[in-house]
């Protein structure tokens, strides 16, 4: 069993690897990120099990156009005529987990560190990803050197779109220049990888290695075999305690070497300063909260929009970019709870600048800045976050000058009508979409089939709509009584309509949506929890209590809320198989960890604000906090979990709204 030592003691997380079964080590992952959307990631076994695992994934158009540059390195020690191979990888029909024979521990702080003991030599391999550029330092530090030896590092380049896989028929080129090695695809489409080392010399020995196997891709029904190219080896002779660095930088062709104009001491100091920015100047006394702050910081990155540098939030690693809905569900936890108000303002401005027809983008393109507007709830989450920012900061000047215009555009467009038939019906409730669209967060669609279309009036959309109207009424209360009264009256109408349409006396819970023909879908789903967790509820106190209790008894698991009741014949308890199978299960039983935040908040609203209730809320969070420190990705929280025991983590290894909502709920119960 993996044992986490000191994972809550400040910045360092340490895991003992000795005697642990390799398959367990292949399931635990690590992640380093930078401010550009770039990252480095792998397993604590040192073996890549995903197409997204690599030592350097950079962004050519931050945070988009991400490229897998340096996939892995094979290290060899030659001592007394004996060759020791530290390589850890899987091929189509063979495992080569050589390094695990000597591995003693894995540690994560501002970098990740792999410790090895060879008896006559000890080695720490460290990986540092720089915060402001797509540059990685792979550091080899030898100690307890009893005999001289030769050390060799063979880098394997991918130089491909990070969603794709490389094949040996792709022409890759290398050239030694500027005291380093430049590697690029013949097309030049994926920029350039530049490798250099001051302590090692390079020997050309180009090789293609075939059929690296990525077991996680195979599980997901995806292509899982890749060929990787190595241009040669970096070598040095070691006679005593010694440290060396292999630098790798990714950038446009002809410019990647500029990313290597830094030394290790400066890089480490820069990472320390970035860490201070993430957790704040004031020392956090709670180690768990400090660790959650650091996890939150991994998702906040830079984006340029309308020619201006600003901030955004990546939805999850390793594969998501910034999605509007995810951004603003995660907004409070990642930015307001952590006191990062400048970044919070920047994120709001990024999306406010992209408002179109009263909608914010549901997402931006993976390869540029093109926005897509296929969401009914993302814009209302933006409005919610804008008012949360105002409440947290009191920054009325910024809100009045840069946000209220976008807020009013959204509310007016939703009232009068915008894309996908989104509009306010005669009862004041918001409706939109059809059987072929997937406009809510339950948006899985494959081969033209929308598995949970939820068209018409969705329950959480209208809870957010009511919240928006109440917030506008309060906003204008001191400055424009006519506007305040207008929104107050509108909110009152919507509250009455909400109760009539959604509270189902027969089931005792809220209808999930009201279809365009007026019939209701009474499926027991977790979306109704927002009707209680949001500050302005349209339900009576008794109705709120009733909903919370039913959701708790039917949907709550140790790792979040199920997306569908197990009593439903459509329930799927395992998220596995090919894309069609996984998408079908995605919102039909799969557990979503981020919903824990809304549930804990709703639970606290309907129970006394006392120590007993907060302790019960903490106990609901405890399994996710243990997952954060002892399983999955070191120091992060998975996107989803199986609905059935043992609730295996699935999906993204590090999800923004999962971390954000656990952090936010943690601060609600620990005070």
N, C-alpha and C positions, 0 to 999 in steps of 0.2 A: 504493500500500500504506500502511496506517495505521502510523505510527511512534510508539511510546510513549517519551516522554523523561522520565527522572527518576522513573519509576513506582516504583522501589525506593528512592528517596531520601526517607525519612521519610514525611511525611503527604501530600505533593502528588503528583498524577499529572497529567501534561500531554501533550496530543496535538495535533500539528500538523495543521490542517485544510486548509491551502492546497494546491490542486491535487489533492485527493483526490476520487475519484468519489463523487457523492451516494449511490449505492446502497450503497457501503461504509459511509458515515456513518449511513445508515438502519438498518444492522445492529448497530451498537455502541450499547449502552444505558448509562444511569446510574441510580443509586438512592440516595436518602436515606431514612433511617428514623428513627422516634422510639420512645420507650419505651411507647407506647400501642398499637402495632400500625399506626399511621398511616405514610404514606410519600409521597414525591414521586418521580416516575420519568419517563424519556423517552429519546429518542435523542440522540446528540451532534450530529445534524443539527438538533436543535431541533424535530423533527416527531414527533407522536404516531403510533405504528404499532400500538398495542394499545389496547383499551378500558380497560386498567389504567394507561395513561400519563396523567399529569396533574401539575399543580403542587401539588395538595393533596388527598390521600385521608386522611380522618379516621375515627376510630372513636367511635361513639356509646355503645358498651358495651365498653370496652377488654378484649381486643383485637378484639372481634367487632363486628358491625353496621357494617361499613366503608362509607363514602360517598365517591363521587367528587364533590368540591366544585368546585374551580377546575380546569378542564381545560387551558386555555392562555391566552396573551395575544398579541394582535397589536400590534406596535409600529410606529409610523410617524414618520419624521423629515421635516419640511418645511423646506427651506433654498433660498433664492433662487428660490422658485416651483417647485422640484422636489420631488416626493414620493417618498421612499424607504421601501418597505414591507419590514420585517424578518420578516414572517410566514413560517413554514415549515409547510406542511400539505399533505395530499393529499386530493383529492375523488374522487368516483366515477370521473370521466373526465378528471381534470386534476391535475397537480402544480403546487404553488406554493411552490417552495423558494427564495423570494426572498432571504432572509437569507444563504444560503450563498455568494452572490456576494461578500459582504464579510467572511465569517467567517475568522478567522486561526488561532484555537486554542481548545481546550477544556481546562479544568483542573478537577480534583476534589481537595478537601481536606475541611474540615468542611462545605463547601457545594460547589456546582458553578458554574463560571464560563465564560461564552461571550464571547470577545473578537472585536470587529469593528473594521475600519478603513475609513472612508469617504473618506479623503484629507484632508478639512478637519475631520473629527471622528473621534475614537476612542471606542468604547463598550465597557465591560465590564458584561455582564448577569450578576448573581449570584443564586443561589437558596439560601436557608438554611431548613431545616426545624427548628423548635425541638424540643428533646429531650423536654420534659415536657408539651407541649400541642400540639393540632392547629392549628398556626399556621405560616405560611410567609411569609418576607420575600423579595420580588422586588426586587432592588436594581439601579438603573441608575446607573452612574458614568461621566460624560463627562469626557474629557481631550483635550488638544490641540485645543481649540475655536477655530477660526480665524474662524468667522462665527456670528452669532446664528441660532437656528432654533426651530421649534415642535416639541414632542415630544408624542406621543399614544399612550396605551395603551388598547386595547379588550380587557377581560377576557371570556372565554367560560365560562359556568357550565354545569355538568352537573346537580348536585344530584340524584344518583340512587344506587341501590345499585351498588356498584363492579363487580359481576358483570354488570350489565345495560347497556343502551344507551338514550340519551335520544331522544325523538321530539318533533317540533314541536307535536303535539296536546296535550302535557302543559302544564297551566297553571303557569307560573312567575311569581312575584310579586316586586317589589322595592320597598323603602321607604328613603328617606334619613332616618337618625336617629342620634343620638349621634355626630355628625361622621363618619359612614360609611354605607355602603350595605348593607342587609340583603336577602338573596335567599333565597327558599325555594319549595318546591313548595306548591301550594294545599293539599294534604293534610297538610303538615307532617311527613310520615313520615320524611324524610331530614334533619331538623335544618335548620340555617340557615348560610348562607355570608355572612360579613361582610367587606366590603372598605373600606379607608381609606388615605389618604395625606395627610401634612402638607404635602407640597411641590407637590401637584397639585390642581386643581379638577375637579369632576365635571360632565359635561354629559349629560343624559338623551338617549338615542337608541337605543331598544330594537330589536333585530334578531334574527331567527332565521337562522342559517346552516345550510344543508342538506347532507347527504350527505358528511360527513367520512369518509374511507376509512381503515380500520385494516388494513394489509396483512398483519400477523401473524395477525389473526383470520381473514382470508380464507384464508390458508395452512392454518389449522387447521380449515377447514370450518365456521366459526362465522359468525353474523351480524356484518357488518363495517362497516355504515354507520350514522352517528349524526348527529343534528341537535343543535346547541348554541345556547344563547341568550346574547346579550350585552345588558345593560341600558343601555349607553352607553359613554362614553369618559372617561378621566382625562387631563388636559392640563396642560402647563406651557410657559413660554418659557425658553429657555436662552441665556445670552449669554457664559458663561465656564465654567471647570471647575466641575462641579456634580454632586451626588449626590442621588438621590431614592429613596424606598422605596414600593412598593405592598404593603400588608399584607393577608393573607387569613387568616381564622380560621373554623373550623368547630365547631359545637356545637349543643346543643339550641336550639330556637326561643326567641328572646328573650335568649339567653345567649352567643351566639357572639362578641359584641363584647368580652366579658370576656377572651377569649384574645388580644386585641390590646393589653392594658395592659402594654407592654414597649417599650423602645427598642432600636435595632440594636446599640449597644455592649454592652448587657446581654445581648442574645441571643447575640452572638458569644462573649462571656465564658463564658456558660453552656454553649455548645457546646464550648469549649475545656476546661472542667472535666469535661464528660461524656467527652471524649476521653481525659483523664488517667485517669478511672475505668476505662475500657475497656482501656487498655494498661498500667495500673499506674503507680505512682509512680516506679519505677526505670526509667531509660531503657534501652530495648532496643537492643542494638548491631547486631543483624541487621535490616536494612531489610525483607527479605522477611517475617520473623517479625512485625515490627511491623505490616506491612500486613495479614497474616493475622489478627492480633489484632483489628484494626479491623473487618475483614470479619466476624469471629465476633461482635462486639458488636452487629451489626445485627439479630440474630435473637432477642436476649434482651429480653423485654418483660414488662409487668406484667399480672397477671390476678387478679381477685377470685374466690375460691372459699370456700364456707361462710362468707361474710361477712367474710373476711379478705384483706387485700392480700398478694399474693405474686408469684412470678415464674413465667414459662413460656418456652418456646422455640417460635417460629413455624417451621414446616417449610420454608417457602420463599416468596419474593416473585416475582411479585406476587399470587398467588391463594390460597396455603395459610394455614390457621391452625395451631394447635398440635395435632399428632398424637402420640399416646403413643409409638409405635414410633420415629418420626423424632426425637422429643425425646431419647430415651435412647440411640439410636445416636449422636446428635450431642453428647450430654452431656459426655463426657470431653474432646473436642476444644474445644468452645466454652467450657466452664467450668472444668474441672479443669486442663487444660493452660495456661490463661490465668490461673490463680490466683484466679478469681472464686468463692471458696468460699461467701460469703454468698448469692449468687444460686443457686449449686448446691444449697445446703440448701433454699432457697425453692422451687426447681423440684421437688425430691423431695417436699417437704411438700405442694405443690399437688396432685400426683398421688396421694400417700398418702391425702390427705383424700377422694379420689374413688374409693377402692377399693370395689368392689361384687362380692359373690360371688367374691372372690379374683381379681378382674381390675381393672386400671387402664383408663381410657378409651382407646379407639383414637383418638378425636378428640372435640373439643367442637364444638357447633353454631356455624355461621357467624354466627348472630344472637343468641346468648345463651350460657348456661353449661351447657346440657343435654349430658350426656356420652353417647357411644355406645361399646358394649363388644364390637365385632365383630373381635377380633384374638386370635390364639393366642400370638403372640410378644411383643407389647408389654409384657405383665406380666413376662415373664422378662428383657427388656431393662431394666425398672425394677429388678429384683433385682440384676442385674449392675451397674447404675449406683450403687445404694445401697452395695454393697461396694466399688466403685471409689472412691466418696466417702470411705468409712471408711479405706481404704488411703492415699489422698492426704492426708487431713487429720489422721488419728488422733483424730477427734472421736467418741470412743466414747459420750460422754454424749448427744450429739444422736442418734446412731444408736440407742442403747438406748431412749431416751425417745420418739422420733418415727418411727423407720423399721422397727425389727425386727418390730413388730406387723404392719405391712403386708406385710413380707417373709414372715412365717410364714403369714399369711392366704392369700397367693398360693400358696405351696408346698403347703399343706394342701388348698386347693381344687383344685389341679392333680392332686394325688394321688388325692383322693376323687371329684372330678367337679364340673364347673361348666357354664356355658353352652356351646351348640353341641357337646355331647358330649365336651368336653375332659376327659380323665382319664388316669391312668396305667394302662396295660395290665398284664397279669400279668407281663410281662418287665420292668416298671418304666419303659418308655418312654412318652412322652406322645403321645396320639393325639387326633384331633378333626376335626370338620367332615364335609362330604359333597360330592358332585360339584357341588352348586349354590352352595356357599359359597366365599369367598375370604378365608381367615383369616390367611394369611401375608403377608409384604410384597409378594409377587407377587399383587396383589389387583385387577388390572384386570377390570372387569365392565361390559358394555354390553348393553342390551336383554335383560337377564336371563341373558346368557351369561357365565360365569366362564371366562376364557381360560386361566388356570393355577390350577385349584382346589387342587391339592397336598393333598388331604384324606388323613387317616390320620396316619402318623408322618413328619413333615418333618425333614430332616437338621439344619438349623440350630436348629430348636426343641429338638431333643433334645441338641444340643451345648450350648445354653444351659441346659437342664434339668440336665445333668451338672455344668456349671459352678456352678449355684446350690447343688446338694447339696454339692459340694466346699467352696464358700465357707462354707456353714453349719457343716460339720464343723470347719473351721479357726476359725470364730468362737467356737464353744463349747469349743474344745480346752483353754483355760485356766480356764474357769468351770464347765463342766458336762460331765463326762466321759461320762455316760450319753447325753446328746444328741449329743455329738461322735461317739461310737461308732455311734449310730443312723444319723446322716447319712453317716458314713464307709462303713458297710456298704451303705447304699442306693446311694451313689455307685459303689461297687465293682460292685454288681449291674447298674446302668445302663451302666457302662463295658463290661462283658462283652456285654450285650445290644446295645449300640451297634455294637461291632465285628462281631458276628454278623449284624446286620440290614443294616448300611450298607456295609461294605467289600465291594466286588464284585471277586472275584478274576479274573473274566473280562474286565472292562473296565479294571481297575486304578484306578478312581476310586470315589467314594462314590455309592451310590444316592441319588437326590434325595428320594424318599419311599417309604414302605412303605404300600401301600393297605390298606384295612380287611379285604380278603379274604386278606391275607398275601402277595400278589404285590408285586413291587418295580418301581418306575419308575426305570430306570437312565439317564434323560436327563442329559446332561452340562450342568450348570448351576453357577453360582458359589456357591450356598448352602453347599456343602461346605467352603468355605475357612474358615468359622468353627470348624470342628472342629479346626483347627490354630492359628488366630490367638488363640483364647481361652486363658487361662493354663493351664487344666486340660484336656488332651486325652485322649480315650479311645483314641486310636490309638497304635500303636507308632511308633518313630522312622522306620523304613523306610516305613511306610504314610504318614506325614505327608509325607515327602520325595516320595513317588510322587504324592500328590495335588497338591502344590504344583507339581510339574513339569508335570503334565497340564493343570492350570488355566492355567499360564503359556503353554504351547504352543498351547492351543485357545481360550482365553477372554480372555487379557490383550491389551489394546490400549494405545496411548499415553494414553488418557483414562479408563481404568478397565477393568472386566471386562464382557464381553458376558453378557447374561442367558441366552443359549443358544448352543451350539456352531454355527458355520457349517456343520458337516457334517450337522446335523439338517435333515430335509426341511421342518420347520416354521419354520426360521430366516427372519427378516425383517430385512434389512439397512438399511432406511430407516424412520424414524419420521415419517410424514407422512400427509396426507389428513384425512378427517373423523374424528369421535370413534371410530367403530367400527374404522376402519383403524388409527388410532393406538393404541387400547387393545389391539388384537390384536398389535401389534408391541412394546408397552410392555415385556413381559418375555419376548419371543421373539426376541432378537437385539440389542435396544437396549443400548447401553453405559451403565453406571451408574458415575459418577465416585466416589461414596462408597466403593465396594467396593475402590478402590485402597488405602485405609487398612488394611483387613483383610488384603489380599494382601501388602502390604509387611511387615506385622507377621508374617504366616505365613512369608514368605520369610526374614526375619531369625531366626525360631525354628529353621529347619531348616538354617541355614548358620552358619559360625563368626561369633562376635560380634567382628568386626574391621573395620578401615577399608575393606577391599576389598568386603565385603558391604554396608556402609552406603553406599559410593559407588554400588554397583549399585542399591541401593534408591532413592537420590537420582535416579539416571538414569530410573527408572520414574516418578518424580514430576515430572520436569522439564517434560514437555509440558503438564501441568495447571498448573504454576506459570507457564508462558508464557501459557496461556489466561487465567489470573488477571490478568495484567498487560497483555496485548496483544490480546485478542479478547473477544467476548461482552459481559457487563456489566462495566464498569470496576470493578476491585477486588472481584470476586466470582467464583463458580464455578457453572456451569450444572448443572442437575439430571441431564441425560442427554445422550448423543451418539449419532449413528447408528452402527450396527455396522459398516457398510461405509465405506471411504474416501470422502471426506476426513474422516469422523467429525464431521459438522456438529453444533454444539451445538443442543440442543432443550430443550423443557420449560421449567420455571421458570428465570428468568435468574439467580437467586441462591438456592441451596439450602443449608439449614442443615447437613445431614449431609455434603454435598460439601465445604464449607469446613472443617467440623470434622474430618473424617477426613484430609483433606490436611494440615491443621495438625498433627494428632496424628502422622501418619506423618513429616512434616517434622522434628518434634522427635525422632523415633526415629533418623533417619538423620543429622541434623546435630547432633552433640554432641561 
